[in-house]
C-alpha cells in the first residue's frame, strides 16, 4: 500500500522504503537533523500505515466490546482507547485504536493485517445491528509531534492540545477540509494526528509543513521515528508484537486490556496467564554494546544457549548506542541481564 503523499515525498527528495507492506518515507534531510528537529522543535511525519474501519449501528459498542480486549462500551463521545484483537488461542491478530466520534466507532489498525482484521470483525456480526465499513482506501494521515507541537496545532486549528486527554478525538475543519483530529503521541512528546480523505491530504500536509518549518521543525521519516519511539519504549505492531505472541508476552496487559469488562475472544487464555503469574518469555527493552543496530531476528544467547530474539533496533543519540526490543526467556529477562549476540552484547534495560 502506498501513502497518498508519495508523490509529494518524492518531489521533496525523500528516500522511500517499504515498512510492513506500506511504502513510506524513510528519510528527508537525514537522520541527525530529523532527530534534532523532533527533540528540539517539531516533527511532521506520515502515518498512512493505518487500516481504517468504521462501525455504525446501535449495537456497535456492545459488539466491539465482546471482540476486543479493552472496554469499548465505556467510551464517551470524543474518547479513544487501545485494544487488541485476539484469536481464541489468545494470539494477537491486530492492535486497534478505537475512537468514539460522530455517532460511530472509528478503528485504526495496521494495513499489513487489513484483510484479516476486516474479515475477523465482520464474521462475528450475526444478530447485531452493526454496519462495518472499510475506509482504508479513502483516507490517509499524518502527525505533528514535539516540544512546539502544541503551538503549531493552536495556529492550525485553534485547539489547545495540552487540554485534551490522550487519545481524544475531534471532528474539525481546516480550510474547508473535514478531518479527524487526534491527540496522539508516537514517541512520548505532545502530539496530534490528522486523518482526512486521500485527495485532501496533500494540501493539509503542505499547510502543516509550512507551520512546522516556521517553528524550526522538519518532516521526518521512519528511520528517525523508529529511533524516537524506541527511546520512548513504544512497541510497534507488527514488528514487536504480532500473532506469534500473546498479550502478556508482549507486555501489553497494562495498556491494552481491561480485566473487569467481561468476556471477549481470547479472554480465557489471558485470564489463565494472569492467574499463573508469569510467561516463559516477554518483550523487553535492550541496549547494545555497539552503535550499529542488529537486524530483527538476530538470536540472543546466554552461556551459548539461545534465550531470545531481537525484534527491532535503531541507533539512539540519547544513549549514544543502539537500542531496541526483543523477547527473552524469563530466566534471563530481568534488568541488567547481559546476553550474547553476534558481534556484541545486549543488556536488558
Beta strands, then each sheet from edge to edge (+ up, - down):
strand 1: 15-19
strand 2: 22-27
strand 3: 43-46
strand 4: 50-56
strand 5: 80-86
strand 6: 92-101
strand 7: 104-110
strand 8: 131-134
strand 9: 139-145
strand 10: 169-174
strand 11: 177-183
strand 12: 191-197
strand 13: 218-219
strand 14: 281-288
strand 15: 299-302
strand 16: 305-316
strand 17: 321-329
strand 18: 338-341
strand 19: 344-348
sheet 1: 1+ 2-
sheet 2: 10+ 11- 12+ 9- 3+ 13+
sheet 3: 5+ 6- 7+ 4- 8+
sheet 4: 15+ 16- 17+ 14- 19+ 18-
end
